Amino acid sequence: MKTGDVPKSQGCRTLVRGGRLVSDGHVQDANIVIQDGNIIDITKEQPEASFDDTIDASGCYVLPGIIDDHVHFREPGLTQKADIASESRAAAAGGVTCYFDMPNCVPQTTTLETLADKFERARQHSVVNYSFFYGATNDNADTFRLLDASRIPGVKLFMGSSTGNMLVDRQQSLERIFKTCKLPLMVHCEDTAIINRNMAAAQEAWGEDPPVSLHAMIRSEEACLASTRKAVQLARQYDTRLHVAHVSTAEELELFDPQPAHGSAASDTPLPMVTAEACVGHLFFTQLDHEQLGARIKVNPAIKTPVDQFLLRQALTDGRISVVATDHAPHLLSQKQGGCARAASGMPMVQFSLVTMLELVDAGVLSLERLVELMCHNPARLFGVCQRGFIRKGYKADLTIVRPHAPWTVTKDIILSKCQWSPVEDHQYQWRVERTLCNGRTVYADGHVVPGVTGEEISFSHDL
């Protein structure tokens, strides 16, 4: 692939030629014409106009830029692990052009002031496009009405259990949040009482820091199901737009209605009021992998059994899972030492999420078109992202160009996350992210992040 100069002037025109475009349920051979950051034409003919930059995508698939609705970039306050600059670079290398960051940082994003601070940090340092969830607490539901709905994807609620001391567990507070929140409410569902009971039993049998192989027993299927069931009941009681984060169990899937893949005819049809997210870690690993990877794959909720993984993968295509994300959550490797009580929960995956999901395409788990729906179209539709998530005329030119049959191995030197490790180190992938374009400009190409390019704040149009 030819790496042209990054055009910087107003009125510049870029041609992406020779690729196979995947969008709206179709795969087609076509060229894309970009001007001033927007797609102005999609054509099978070779345009005769001159261009400031020509990108040869021959032999590659051109996807809409990946939208990751669930990341923890750790800024502010936890920047020894990660920061917006480092993790957005990793996102660019992984084909991710938009991310929604979570509020459990230091200080927590639970006031208008802390939210504004994060936007300013991203404006200065983010390589790709950005927005931030506002965090719910036991006491801040009155501030929801003050939020600018055009700037944020929604509100994040840690219901029953959390990392970062953002637990909301009072019934009165929960009901007020579900009743008051008009934006999408994204919820982490685990039951603290059940987890605490399981941890006490494990510590009695195994000591103060039980082996990490017991993590799925402590943060159990029962804990997930009890909390998710409660969230779904509250959402239906108050007509709340609920998005359940990182569903990890077969039992939880029964709470979501199957939906047909939309394809092109219904690609703008609203998603159900209650939707579910699956994370790449739960789709790629099982609890048996703790034997080899230890706490590197310790996450909350825990990665569960091979049966849970199998059924989660099935749910990718029957519509019970609407979005695939990462829950990208870096820690220093020193913080990942120990067992269930001592090792930190969370792993970095944003740089490798797309290529990991493409392995599931090769394995016949889902089609490439459905992958694009789960990682591009549906996040845009669910959260009301303006003019992104599709390859369409008039949309922002957020594009990810991937090459099949291009084997490479993850080595430590290519990891861009600040923590400098990955659970997929030494894994060989068969797909490669060749280039990532954000707002029509190349932010990553040929193994390198382009210096001096920054993303944009994402705009939203919620149906309130």
C-alpha positions in Angstrom: 0.0 0.0 0.0 1.3 3.4 -1.0 1.7 5.9 1.9 1.1 9.3 0.6 1.7 12.6 2.3 -1.0 13.6 4.8 -2.9 16.5 3.1 -3.4 19.4 5.4 -4.9 22.2 3.4 -8.6 23.1 3.1 -10.2 21.8 -0.1 -7.8 18.8 -0.3 -9.1 15.8 -2.1 -8.1 12.2 -1.4 -8.9 9.0 -3.4 -9.1 5.6 -1.8 -9.0 3.2 -4.7 -9.1 -0.5 -5.4 -10.5 -1.7 -2.1 -13.5 -3.9 -1.2 -15.9 -1.7 0.8 -17.9 -3.2 3.6 -20.9 -1.2 4.8 -24.7 -1.4 5.1 -24.7 -5.2 4.8 -22.9 -5.3 1.5 -19.4 -5.9 0.1 -18.5 -4.1 -3.1 -15.5 -3.1 -5.1 -15.5 0.7 -5.2 -13.5 3.8 -4.8 -14.0 6.5 -2.2 -13.6 10.2 -2.8 -12.8 12.3 0.2 -12.9 16.1 0.5 -12.4 18.2 3.6 -12.7 15.1 5.8 -16.0 13.9 4.4 -16.9 11.2 1.9 -18.2 13.0 -1.2 -18.5 10.1 -3.6 -18.5 6.3 -3.7 -18.0 5.1 -7.3 -17.1 2.0 -9.2 -15.6 4.1 -11.9 -12.1 5.6 -11.8 -12.5 9.3 -11.1 -10.9 11.6 -13.6 -10.3 14.5 -11.2 -6.8 15.1 -9.8 -6.2 14.3 -6.1 -3.9 15.6 -3.4 -3.4 12.1 -2.1 -4.2 8.7 -3.5 -4.4 5.6 -1.3 -4.1 2.2 -3.0 -6.3 -0.3 -1.1 -5.9 -3.1 -3.7 -6.2 -6.5 -2.0 -7.7 -4.9 1.1 -11.1 -4.5 2.7 -12.2 -1.0 3.6 -14.4 -0.8 6.7 -16.0 2.1 8.5 -13.7 3.2 11.4 -14.3 1.0 14.4 -16.3 2.6 17.3 -15.3 1.3 20.7 -18.0 2.2 23.1 -16.2 1.0 26.2 -12.6 2.0 27.1 -10.7 3.1 30.2 -7.9 5.4 29.1 -7.1 6.2 32.8 -6.8 10.0 32.5 -6.8 11.9 34.7 -5.3 10.5 37.9 -4.1 7.1 36.8 -1.7 8.1 34.1 1.1 5.8 35.3 -1.0 3.0 33.6 -2.2 4.8 30.5 -3.2 8.2 29.2 -5.3 9.6 26.4 -2.3 10.1 24.1 -0.9 6.6 24.5 -4.2 4.7 24.3 -5.6 6.7 21.4 -2.4 5.9 19.5 -3.0 2.2 20.3 -6.6 2.7 19.1 -5.4 4.2 15.8 -3.1 1.2 15.3 -6.0 -1.1 15.8 -8.3 0.6 13.3 -10.4 2.3 16.0 -11.4 5.8 15.0 -13.8 6.6 17.8 -13.9 5.8 21.5 -16.2 6.5 24.5 -14.2 6.6 27.7 -15.5 5.6 31.1 -15.8 7.8 34.2 -14.0 5.7 36.9 -10.8 7.7 36.8 -9.4 10.1 39.5 -11.3 12.3 40.0 -14.4 10.5 38.8 -16.3 12.0 35.8 -19.4 12.7 37.9 -19.6 16.5 37.7 -19.9 18.9 34.8 -16.4 20.3 35.7 -14.6 16.9 35.6 -16.4 16.1 32.3 -15.2 19.4 30.8 -11.7 18.7 31.9 -11.6 15.4 30.1 -12.9 17.0 26.9 -10.1 19.5 27.1 -7.5 16.9 27.7 -8.7 14.9 24.7 -8.8 18.0 22.5 -5.1 18.5 23.1 -3.9 14.9 23.0 -6.3 12.4 21.4 -5.1 10.9 18.1 -8.6 9.7 17.2 -12.2 10.9 17.8 -13.4 10.9 21.4 -16.2 11.3 23.8 -16.9 10.5 27.5 -19.6 8.9 29.6 -20.9 10.8 32.5 -20.8 8.7 35.7 -23.9 8.1 37.9 -23.6 8.1 41.7 -26.0 7.6 44.5 -26.5 11.3 44.7 -26.0 13.1 41.3 -29.2 12.2 39.3 -30.3 15.8 39.5 -27.3 16.8 37.3 -28.4 14.7 34.3 -30.7 17.5 33.1 -27.7 19.8 32.8 -25.7 17.5 30.5 -25.2 18.6 26.9 -26.7 15.5 25.1 -25.0 16.5 21.8 -21.6 15.9 23.3 -21.8 12.6 25.2 -23.0 9.0 24.4 -24.8 8.5 27.7 -24.5 7.8 31.4 -22.5 5.0 33.0 -23.8 3.2 36.1 -21.8 0.7 38.1 -24.7 -1.2 39.5 -24.0 -3.7 42.3 -20.2 -3.7 41.8 -17.5 -1.6 40.4 -13.8 -0.7 40.1 -13.0 2.8 41.4 -15.5 3.2 44.2 -18.4 4.2 42.0 -20.9 1.6 43.3 -24.5 2.6 43.2 -26.4 0.2 45.5 -29.2 2.0 47.1 -32.6 1.0 45.7 -34.0 4.6 45.9 -30.9 5.9 44.0 -31.2 3.2 41.3 -34.9 3.9 40.7 -34.2 7.7 40.5 -31.4 7.1 38.0 -33.5 4.8 35.8 -36.4 7.2 36.0 -34.4 10.4 35.4 -31.9 9.3 32.7 -33.1 10.1 29.2 -29.8 9.4 27.6 -28.6 5.8 27.0 -27.8 4.2 30.4 -24.8 1.9 30.2 -24.6 -0.5 33.2 -22.0 -2.7 34.7 -24.0 -5.5 36.3 -22.6 -7.7 39.1 -24.1 -8.3 42.6 -21.7 -7.2 45.4 -23.4 -9.3 48.1 -23.0 -12.5 46.1 -19.4 -11.7 45.2 -18.5 -10.9 48.8 -20.0 -14.2 50.0 -18.1 -16.1 47.3 -14.9 -14.4 48.1 -15.2 -15.2 51.9 -15.8 -18.8 51.1 -12.8 -18.9 48.7 -10.5 -17.2 51.3 -11.6 -19.6 54.0 -10.6 -22.5 51.7 -7.6 -21.0 49.9 -6.2 -18.2 52.1 -6.2 -14.4 51.7 -5.5 -14.4 48.0 -7.3 -17.3 46.3 -5.8 -18.5 42.9 -6.9 -16.5 39.9 -8.4 -19.7 38.4 -11.2 -19.2 40.9 -12.1 -15.7 39.7 -15.1 -16.9 37.7 -16.4 -18.8 40.7 -16.1 -15.7 42.9 -17.5 -13.2 40.4 -20.0 -15.8 39.4 -22.7 -16.4 36.8 -25.2 -15.9 39.7 -23.7 -12.5 40.5 -24.0 -11.4 36.9 -27.5 -12.7 36.3 -29.0 -11.3 39.5 -27.7 -7.8 38.7 -28.5 -7.8 35.0 -32.0 -9.1 35.7 -32.6 -6.3 38.1 -31.3 -3.7 35.6 -33.6 -5.0 32.8 -36.6 -5.0 35.1 -35.9 -1.4 36.1 -35.4 -0.3 32.5 -38.7 -1.8 31.5 -40.4 -0.3 34.5 -39.2 3.2 33.7 -38.8 2.9 29.9 -35.1 3.5 30.1 -32.8 3.0 27.2 -30.5 0.4 28.8 -27.2 -1.0 27.4 -25.7 -3.8 29.5 -21.9 -3.8 29.4 -19.7 -6.8 28.9 -22.3 -9.6 29.1 -20.4 -12.7 30.1 -22.8 -15.6 30.8 -25.2 -17.7 28.9 -27.9 -17.1 31.5 -27.8 -13.3 30.9 -28.4 -13.8 27.2 -31.9 -15.1 27.9 -32.8 -11.6 29.1 -32.3 -10.1 25.6 -34.6 -10.6 22.7 -33.1 -12.0 19.5 -33.1 -9.5 16.6 -32.3 -10.2 13.0 -29.2 -8.7 11.5 -30.4 -5.5 9.8 -28.4 -5.4 6.6 -28.8 -2.4 4.3 -32.6 -2.2 4.1 -33.1 -1.5 7.9 -29.7 -0.2 8.9 -31.2 2.9 10.4 -34.0 1.1 12.2 -33.8 1.8 15.9 -32.3 -0.9 18.1 -34.3 -2.3 21.0 -34.6 -0.2 24.2 -32.6 -2.9 26.1 -29.4 -4.0 24.4 -26.3 -6.0 25.3 -22.5 -5.5 24.7 -20.0 -8.4 24.4 -16.3 -7.7 24.9 -13.5 -9.2 22.9 -11.9 -10.9 25.9 -15.0 -12.9 26.7 -15.3 -14.0 23.1 -11.6 -14.9 22.7 -10.6 -16.4 26.0 -12.2 -18.8 28.5 -11.5 -19.3 32.2 -9.3 -22.3 31.2 -6.8 -19.8 29.8 -6.0 -18.6 33.3 -3.7 -21.7 33.5 -1.4 -20.2 30.9 -2.1 -16.4 31.1 -2.8 -16.1 34.9 -4.1 -12.7 35.9 -3.4 -11.2 32.5 -6.9 -12.1 31.6 -8.5 -11.3 35.0 -11.3 -8.9 34.2 -14.6 -7.9 35.8 -17.0 -9.6 35.1 -14.8 -12.7 35.0 -14.2 -14.6 31.8 -16.4 -17.7 32.1 -16.6 -21.2 30.8 -16.1 -22.5 27.2 -19.9 -23.1 27.2 -20.5 -19.4 28.0 -18.0 -18.4 25.3 -19.7 -20.6 22.7 -23.2 -19.2 23.4 -21.9 -15.6 23.5 -20.4 -16.2 20.1 -23.8 -17.6 18.9 -25.5 -14.5 20.2 -23.3 -12.3 17.9 -25.4 -13.4 15.0 -28.9 -13.9 16.5 -29.1 -10.3 17.6 -29.0 -10.7 21.4 -25.6 -9.0 21.3 -25.8 -5.6 19.6 -22.3 -4.3 20.1 -18.8 -5.7 20.4 -16.3 -3.5 22.4 -13.1 -4.0 24.4 -13.5 -2.7 28.0 -9.8 -1.7 27.4 -8.4 -1.3 30.9 -4.6 -1.1 31.2 -2.7 -1.8 34.4 1.0 -2.0 35.0 2.1 -5.5 34.8 3.3 -5.3 38.4 -0.3 -4.7 39.4 -1.4 -7.9 37.6 0.5 -10.1 39.9 -1.3 -12.3 42.4 -4.7 -14.0 42.6 -8.3 -13.1 42.9 -7.9 -10.6 45.8 -4.6 -9.0 44.9 -4.2 -8.8 41.1 -5.9 -5.9 39.4 -8.8 -6.6 37.0 -8.6 -5.4 33.4 -6.6 -5.8 30.3 -5.5 -3.7 27.3 -7.1 -4.8 24.0 -7.9 -1.8 21.9 -5.0 -2.3 19.6 -5.9 -5.9 18.8 -9.7 -6.0 19.0 -10.4 -5.8 15.3 -7.9 -8.3 14.2 -9.1 -10.7 17.0 -12.7 -10.4 15.8 -11.5 -11.0 12.2 -10.1 -14.3 13.4 -13.7 -15.2 14.4 -14.8 -14.3 10.9 -12.2 -16.7 9.5 -13.4 -19.3 11.9 -17.0 -19.0 10.6 -18.4 -17.5 13.8 -19.8 -14.4 12.1 -19.6 -12.8 8.7 -17.5 -9.7 7.9 -20.7 -7.8 7.3 -22.0 -8.7 10.7 -18.7 -7.7 12.3 -19.0 -4.3 10.8 -22.6 -4.0 12.1 -21.5 -4.9 15.6 -18.3 -2.8 15.8 -19.3 0.2 13.6 -23.0 0.5 12.6 -24.7 -0.5 15.9 -22.5 1.6 18.2 -23.3 4.6 16.0 -27.0 3.8 15.9 -27.4 2.9 19.6 -25.7 6.1 20.8 -26.9 8.5 18.1 -23.4 9.2 16.7 -23.7 11.8 14.0 -22.3 11.0 10.5 -20.0 8.2 11.5 -20.1 4.4 11.6 -20.9 3.8 7.9 -19.3 4.3 4.5 -21.8 6.7 3.0 -21.7 9.9 1.0 -21.9 12.9 3.3 -20.4 11.0 6.3 -17.1 11.6 8.0 -14.2 9.8 6.3 -13.4 7.5 9.2 -12.0 4.4 7.5 -10.1 1.3 8.5 -8.2 -0.6 5.8 -7.4 -4.2 6.6 -5.5 -6.8 4.6 -6.3 -10.5 4.8 -3.7 -13.3 4.5 -1.0 -11.1 6.0 0.4 -13.0 9.0 2.2 -11.2 11.8 3.0 -11.9 15.4 2.3 -9.6 18.4 5.7 -8.7 20.0 6.3 -6.4 22.9 7.9 -3.7 20.8 4.8 -3.1 18.7 2.5 -2.6 21.7 1.5 1.1 21.9 -0.4 1.0 25.2 1.5 2.7 27.9 1.5 -0.4 30.1 3.6 -2.2 27.4 2.0 -5.7 27.7 -0.9 -7.6 26.1 -2.6 -10.9 26.8 -2.2 -11.7 23.1 1.6 -11.4 23.0 3.2 -14.1 20.8 -0.1 -14.7 19.1 0.0 -14.8 15.3 -2.8 -12.9 13.4 -3.7 -13.4 9.8 -5.2 -10.0 9.2 -3.3 -6.7 9.4 -4.5 -3.1 9.9 -2.8 -1.4 7.0 -4.2 2.1 7.5 -6.6 4.1 9.6 -8.1 7.3 8.5 -9.8 9.7 10.9 -11.8 12.6 9.4 -10.2 12.0 6.1 -6.6 12.1 7.3 -4.3 9.2 7.8 -3.5 8.6 11.5 -1.9 5.2 11.1 -0.2 3.6 8.2 2.5 1.0 7.5 3.0 0.2 11.2 3.4 3.8 12.4 1.1 6.5 13.9 1.3 9.7 11.9 2.7 12.5 14.1 0.8 15.8 14.5 -2.7 14.5 13.7 -5.5 14.8 16.3 -9.1 13.5 16.4 -12.3 15.4 16.8 -15.0 15.6 19.4 -17.8 13.2 18.4 -21.3 14.7 18.0 -24.5 12.9 19.0 -28.2 13.2 18.1 -30.2 11.4 20.7 -33.9 10.7 20.2 -34.9 12.2 23.6 
